Amino acid sequence: MASSPIPHFTLNPDELSFFQQLTGIHDEEKLRQHIIDVQAKAYDIFGYPCIRSFGFLRLKIARLPGYNEALKLLEERKDPILLDIGCCFGNDIRKAVIDGWPVQNVIGSDIEPGFWQYGYELFRSTPGTFPAAFVAGDVFDSAFIVPPAPIASSPLPDLTCLTPLLGKISAIHASSFFHLFSEEQHMIFGQHGAAQVKGTLHATMAGVGATTNENGGNPPVAKTLSMFCHSPESWRKMWVEEVFGGHADRVKVDADLVLVENKDMAKLPVVDGAKEGTQNQLYWLMNWTVTRM
């Protein structure tokens, strides 16, 4: 049985400003309660640790080293498309739109469409006021992303899978995503991601995810989940040698480890002498950027 979500979180100044701007709720206590109410509903869909510990509140995309490079694509090409995989509530897409990415050129995707629907509630918006496209599906399912073939183009809001976007994506964001899956699935998504940006010079894929230490590994992250954690070295090797077939001239991979502290984790209930869902409120994150050359 999943643990109950925790009603404790902190927002740094830019996160507070972001949520106040998009929700229209400027009273901090009312905003806090609003966020907690939506979090509790979303946790009933699936008890991801990032929902339980309010990790979804972090503006991950804006803190990525490759984010500014992605924004430059807006000046370098016509109508670049931004795809957010594992978008959950759509926080990062909304941040990109605030920073200038046209809302008609962003698309979110998640296996759980309920998270996207709760995003409207969280940000007090509607499909009319925030008309970003959303496609529900499993990125590891061959029916959702299939090998390239002649495809009729469709407006983003009309998409039912990601296949029509093959070779048309300029930027892919995938944070708090890879560490939920196996090493084999990392490879599958890497191949799918490479297909999405194939033929798009300087297309960018970027994200941040949990890891353990410089050696990588597969430790427990919660009672019902396990995660495979790449090191920067194994991450580069996967993309260069396996995804791009050893063609180092076709891809640039940047990855670095950052030790962070989640003070909200300290408020988690203690079970069997350890905090549920984490082994330490100090933990490693890996920022990564993959650029197609």
N, C-alpha and C positions, 0 to 999 in steps of 0.2 A: 504494500500500500504506500502511495507517495506521501511524503511529508507535506505538511501544510505550508503554504507560502508565508514568508515573514513580512510583517508590516513595518520594516525599517529600511530606510535608504537615505542617501545624501545626494544632493545635486551640486555640482560645482557651478560657478557663475554663468558660464556659457550654456550649460545644460538647462539651468533655471530659466535663462532668457529665451532659449529655444522653445521650451514647453509653454512658457507664459505667452509667447508670441503666437504659437500655433493653436493653443487651446482657448486663448482669450481669458484665461483664469489668472489673475495677477496676485490674488491673495494666496500666500504660500501654503497656509494650512488647508485651504479648500483645494488647491492644486494637489497637495500631497494625498488627500483623501480620494480625489478623483483618480489618481494614478493607482492607488491601492485597490480601489473598486474594480478597475479594469484588469489589473494584474491577477486578482483572485479568479475572475472569470476565465482568463486565458490559461491559468494554471490547471483548470479543470479539463482543458483540451489535452494538454500533455505537460507533465511536470519537469520541463527542462530546467537545469540548474540556473541558467541565465535569466529565466523568468522568476524563479523562486528568490534569487538574490538580487533582483532588479538590474542585472547586467544589461538588459535591453534598453535602459535609459541612457547608456553611454553613446556619444556621437562618434562611433568607431571610424566611420569613413573619413571624417574630417581630420583625424589624427594619423592617418596612414601617410607614410613618406611619399607614396605614389599619387596621392589625391590631387595635388596641385598640377602634376603632369597630366592627369586625366582631365582636369578642367581646361587645360590648354587646348585639348582637342576641340573645344567649342569654337576656338578661333581658327583652327587649322583645317577643319572640314565641315561640310554641310550636313546638318541634321544628324550628328553622331548619336548613337543609341547607347544608353546605360542600362545594363541588366544587373539586378540585385538578386543573387541566389540565396535562399534561406532568409528572405526579407523580414519575416515575422510581422511586426506591426507597420513596417514601412518607415521607421525613423530615419534611416540613412538616405533613402530616396528623397524624403522630404527635405533633409538637410542639403542634398545636392541641388534640389530645385530652388531652395532659398539662395544658394550660391550661384545660380545662373543657369542650371541645366533645364532646358524647356520641358515642362511637365508632359507634353505630348511625345517626348522622346525618351521617357524612362519606363521601365517595366520591372515589376517585382514578381518573384516566383517563390512559392513555398509549398511543401507537401500538405500543409494544414491551412486551408483557406479561411478557417475561423480566425486565425491570428490577423490576417489582413482585414477582415470585417471588424474585429475589435480595434484595429488601427483607426478606423473611422470614428469609433467611439472615443478612443484615447485622445485623438486630436480634434474631436468635435467637428468633423468634416463629413462630406458625402462624396459619392462618385461624381457629382456635379461640381462641387467646389474644389475637389482634388481629383482630376480625371486621369491619373496615371493608370497605365494598363497593369493588369495582374493575371498571371497564369498559374493555376494550381497544378502540381504534378511532382512526380518523383524523378529527379535528374539522373538517377541510375537506371531508369526504365527505358528500354530501347524504343518503346512506343512514344516516349515523350521527346527524346532527342535521337534521331536516326541518322545514318550516314547521308552525306550530301546527295541530292537528286534534284531534277528540275522541279522548282517550287513556285507556285503563283504567289506573288506578294500580297500581304493582307495588312490592313491598318492594325496597329498594335492592340487596340482595345478588342479586336475581333479574334485574336489568337486563342487557340485552345491547346497548343503545345509550343515548344520552342524551335521546332524544326524549321519554320519559315525564316528564322533569324540566322541560320547557318551562314557564316561568312559576312554578316552584316553588322555585327556588334563592334562598337568602338571601345567600350569599357565594361568590365565585369567586376562587381564587388561581391565578396563572399567572406563575411566575418562571422566568427562564432559558429562555424560550419564544419570545416574539415575534421576537427577533433572529435566529432560525434560518430565518425565512421572508421572503417577498417583501412588498412594500408592498400588493399586491393581496390576498394572503392575510391580512394584518393586518385589512383591511376585512371580509373574509369572517368571520373569527373574531369581530371586533367585533360584527357583526350577529348571529351565533349567540349570543354572550355576552349581548347585549341581550335576545334572545328568551328566554334562560334565566331572566332576572330580571324579565321584563315583568310589571307589575302588583304587584311586590313593593316597597313603599315603603322607601326608604333601603337597598335592597340594594347590596352593595359588591362591586366587582371590583378586585383589586389585584395588584401584582407588581413585580418588579425585573428589569431586563435590561441587557445590554451596549449601549453606544452609542459614538460616536466623539468628537463635540464638539458645540457648540451648534448646528451647522448640519445635523446628521444626515448620512446618506450610506449607501453600500453598499460597504464595504471588505471584503477577504478576512479571514475569521477562522480558516480552516484550509484545507489544500490541497483538501479535498473539499466545503467549505461556503462560502457567502457569506451576508452578513446585511444586511438593510436596517435602518438605525438611525434612528428618529424623534428629533427634537428635542422638548423639552417643548411648544413652540409647535405643531409639526405634529401631535403626539400629541393635543393638545386639539382642534385643528381637525378631525382625523379623527372623533373621538367626537361632537363637538357638531354639526358641519356634515354629515358623511356618515352616521354611524351613526344619530344622533337627528334627522336632517333639519333641522338649524338650530334646533331647539327647545332653546335654552339653559336654559330654565326646567325642563326635564325631566332634566337631568344636570349634575353637578358633577365637573370633572376637575382633579385636582391632580397635578403632575409636577415633579420637580426632579432636577438632576444632582449626582452625588457622585463625586469623584475618589478612587479607592482604589488600594491597592498590594497585589498578590498576590506575596508573597515566595517562594511555591513556584514561581512562573514562572521565577524566577532560576535554578532548578535544571534547567530544561528543556535538553535537548541543543541545541547550535547547529548549524543547517544553512544552508549558503550565506550565512553572515554574519548570519542572523537566527534568532530563537528560533521554533521551530515552533509553530503554533497561536495565536500572539499577536505583536503588533508591539512591545509594551512591557509590562513588568510593572506600570506605572502605566496605569490605564485608567478610562474613565468608565462609571458605571452610572446608570440612570434609575429612580428610585422613582416609582411611579404609583398613583393610586387613582381609580377611577371610581365615583361614587355616583349611583344612580337617585333622582331627586327626586319 
